[in-house]
């Protein structure tokens, strides 16, 4: 039996992608599965929902804190060693989480999972982009995006099935087959690049950046919970996070010889546009992903499992444009593909500004296919453009920086949309079910309005691919990124 490989990607690169994506699926599924089980965990472990929320929060914060160190670890110890270590740590954390005897133990084991996942996600892209040598980045990002597209579709469904028919402990055993298979494949298939140059760890930069990212994400996560900014639990971490981030920028640009992340990458127009878009997409595009399951569960009374199934068409739409977007990016550049994707995402989201209690679910499903197609077309070119013309250590820096921007953008988007929805519910939703429908409609209108901001960095993305863009990138490498 023969298998076909994506056009433009050689067999060795496809093999590498299969190896690392097998392990990466565990991280993607874990987050989406656990999110649907918070109420069950709260009941079974006899704690309040505010404490249970730390099952997610602790994981996200641990993941965020180790992302900056992933590039240095790869350069210092080699990709294979770091990949095996991080995947094994995630496996151990998953097994221990399934055996947790109370909420504090579960939160502690989730931290272990977060550390493993935080190392794995940027490392996955590092290994593949480095192996690709700057070629066919659009097709490569289309391949890399498969777990990110499948996870949000199947994760809630699997989580709903487990919660409905099994113990919550089985949520963490779902990760085990992926981890074991990923470890075996990586042990046999990854090239052992050995211990690399003994680059000194930028301890001061790490001590500034990791807490900064964690504090910002935590502060933003509290905005929706507290329904506003005027709370100490929001203001204090955001203020400290911004202060530490400002100190890191000063340190990285003017003090450190080898910063943990080289911020001079932002001097590149293609990279800064990509990073800005990834941040704003959390506000403009992915904030609506918070609204969609809430619409089905709170307004239409669907279960978590049913809501997951009703959202599946969005993943189908993403898969439909994934391959095309990658090929088109390599051929014509990112800008026209991203702009078209944004317009599709707007069109798909518009249907929900009109959705009420009894709107036809088939029509809403079609709208989700359109929305998903737009999201798939918009994000893949952006990820590819972030690596345009980068070589060596800059690839790892780009992976860490873009991952941080995505995390901050997602937290920011969730905070903003959460506050807007709660404000609208307070104004309209307490009167009647019709008022609640109106609150959701107004909030979806806000997401449409905020999407316009994402068009700004999209217009700065390169419009043509090939030798011209590569020449520009290489000139930037020679002038702005001299080591």
Secondary structure, 3 states (H helix, E strand, C coil): CCCCCCCCCCHHHHHHHHHHHHHHHHHHHHHHHHHHHHHHHHHHCCCCHHHHCHHHHHHHHHHHHHHHHHHHHHHHHCHHHHHHHHHHHHHHHHHHHHCCCCHHHHHHHHHHHHHHHHHHHHHHHHHHHHHHCCCCHHHHHHHHCHHHHHHHHHHHHHHHHHHHHCCCCHHHHHHHHHHHHHHHHHHHHCCCCCCCCCCCCCHHHHHHHHHHHHHHHHHHHHHHHHCCCCCHHHHHHHHHHHHHHHHHHHHHHHHCCCCCCCHHHHHCHHHHHHHHHHHHHHHHCCHHHHHHHHHHHHHCCCCHHHHHHHHHHHHHHHHHHHHHHHHHHHHHCHHHHHHHHHHHHHHHHHHHHCCCCCCCHHHHHHHHHHHHHHHHHHHHHHHHHHCCCCCCHHHHHHHHHHHHHHHHHHHHHHHHHHHHHHHHHHHHHCCCHHHHHHHHHHHHHHHHHHHHHHHHHHHCCCCCCCHHHHHHHHHHHHHCCCC
